[in-house]
Amino acid sequence: MNKKYIFFVIIVSILFSLAGCKEKTNPKSSFEKYIKAWETKDFNSMYSILDIDSLTKIEEKTFIKKYSEIYELIEANKINVNPKYPTEFKEDENENIKIPFDVSLDTIGGKINFSEKAVFKKEKDDEDKEVWRIKWDYNMIFSNLEKNDIVKVNNTYGNRGEMYDRNDKPLAINNEQGKRVYPNNASAGFITGFTGAITDEDLKKEKYKDYNKNDIIGLAGLEYQYEERLKQKTGKEIIIADKNGNKKETLAKKEAQNGEKIKLTIDSQIQLAMHQQMANDIGVGVAMNPKTGEVLALVSTPGYDPNTNTGPPLNRFRYSYAPGSTFKVITSAIGFNAKKLDPNQDKQIYGTKWQKQYWGNYFVTRAHAYSPPSNFRNGMVYSDNIYFAQVALDVGQDLFINETKKFGIGEEFPFDIPLHTQSQLFNEAMNSEAQLADSAFGQGEILMNPIHLTTIYTFLTNDGNILKPKLVLEENMTPEIWKQQVCSKENTNLISKHLGEVVSSPDGTAHVAYIPDVPIMGKTGTAELKMSVDEEGTENGWFIGIEQNKMELEVCMFIEGVEKKGGSVYPAEKVKNIFNQFGR
């Protein structure tokens, strides 16, 4: 046989032999399988790579249960194992090979990092082939973890965020026992709302996915609306403890966080004063800074005390009502915008009722006749329904409807406390000229939310722009325009001038609110709730007033059932009391 050929065969045999030896003596492939199983929480596959000694130490079901329980407890995820393979694998005196590795995993207490060494032992598999298996111990779960140790999660708790008014007076705070306290009692109950224990049903909702059965949540008002901001964040400490529960080591720790402190635009003094004025009535009160849109008070009566929470009554400032003659301010702006309102024109209206020839038994009525002329000034001062009905008819149905949209009527109102019912011009459609005529003075099917209506009146103090209402006081906050130029500056000033006469003139419908040294412009409104003109029904009274000097206070009050209390004069007197206290 050729010597060269024999030499080649020997060399090839040696190379194959070396390759085989290298494959048999390298634990890398086994560790790669183990790591892949570890990172995907495939604990069955991890167990299959353990050496014989390890299999006798811990049963498979115990191994799987140990890993599963710990990882579930700490909510382990994003497990990353980084082995540090040597350039050359060498067995130690015990014929083992050690491979250092680093582990990182995310948990409810933050990231856990640890380093260890995996010990591999060469064994025979079922086919009598050499394989490398892991000599497993509890420190492969976490360094320093021993057989009888336990992994625990300790909770620490912050405080729920508190709410304060614009002057840092408390609205919703925590006492020393951690109980929620509402110092303003019933006067601000509908603003703050209240808290309570989370229920099993709540825990099923996406909103509360990060909560546990011991949490307290907001159930109404801003407690509910600002839940995400007010909620404290529970601290989590993951520890290794001995069998008696004594801490040996902290693996990860996330500190508890207090909820956010929220400062509202509310002025507690105005809030309390308005609530006291309305305590015996059913209605809504709104106070606002008409130059900034900041809501200073928000009252619904009858109120309730959130400290006792014995079943809150209806929160009326979240609903809408017939606005009566307060809507004439909007009709005025629409008339001017459509160029259908000439303030100097005498419409020559006579008597207390008027109709178009083909209206049959339907008439527009006014409270009383007055001396000519029937012009814009007198129409506003005397709150003449007939005058404004004619303005709306001059504008026409389609244009009137389109113009009301400029005031946000018919769309969702942007406010921190969502409304149950939005403002509307009609239920489904404007069905007749008579309905259009009624709409001009806030009857028909018109419904206005008191906060929305108060907000609309800010165009009178901002050159025709309606401001966005604000309930949370932020640093460096500036007024934000919600609806741009709903009326020209010139016509806005004219409307404001005559609204001033509504109060200052002895003939004005709101003269009862006149204060000599606190000039107020304002508008009364009486909404009649009856099916026909001849029928006796209930009346809701409105008054909206704005202090004219600094223009920093606007007050709207809506009271139900004023038919035997003087009509809209009744809320006007109460609003006057508010201006007497805070309007100077």
SULUR-V817575 format. One record per run of one state. SS is the DSSP state (hx for helix, st for strand, lp for the rest). FROM is the first residue (numbers start at 1). LEN is the number of residues. Records with the same first field share a line. If there is no record, write none. Layout:
# SULUR-V817575
SS = FROM-LEN ; FROM-LEN
This chain:
# SULUR-V817575
lp = 1-2 ; 25-3 ; 40-3 ; 48-2 ; 51-1 ; 58-2 ; 75-2 ; 85-11 ; 108-2 ; 125-5 ; 135-3 ; 141-9 ; 157-6 ; 165-5 ; 175-5 ; 182-3 ; 193-2 ; 198-2 ; 204-2 ; 209-7 ; 219-2 ; 226-1 ; 231-2 ; 234-1 ; 242-5 ; 255-2 ; 258-4 ; 265-3 ; 279-4 ; 290-4 ; 302-14 ; 319-1 ; 322-2 ; 338-15 ; 355-2 ; 360-4 ; 366-10 ; 382-3 ; 396-1 ; 406-18 ; 425-8 ; 441-6 ; 462-4 ; 468-2 ; 471-1 ; 473-8 ; 484-5 ; 505-6 ; 514-6 ; 530-8 ; 548-6 ; 560-8 ; 583-2
hx = 3-22 ; 28-12 ; 43-5 ; 52-6 ; 60-15 ; 138-3 ; 185-8 ; 200-4 ; 206-3 ; 221-5 ; 227-4 ; 268-11 ; 316-3 ; 324-14 ; 357-3 ; 376-6 ; 385-11 ; 397-9 ; 433-8 ; 450-12 ; 489-16 ; 511-3 ; 568-15
st = 50-1 ; 77-8 ; 96-12 ; 110-15 ; 130-5 ; 150-7 ; 163-2 ; 170-5 ; 180-2 ; 195-3 ; 216-3 ; 233-1 ; 235-7 ; 247-8 ; 257-1 ; 262-3 ; 283-7 ; 294-8 ; 320-2 ; 353-2 ; 364-2 ; 424-1 ; 447-3 ; 466-2 ; 470-1 ; 472-1 ; 481-3 ; 520-10 ; 538-10 ; 554-6
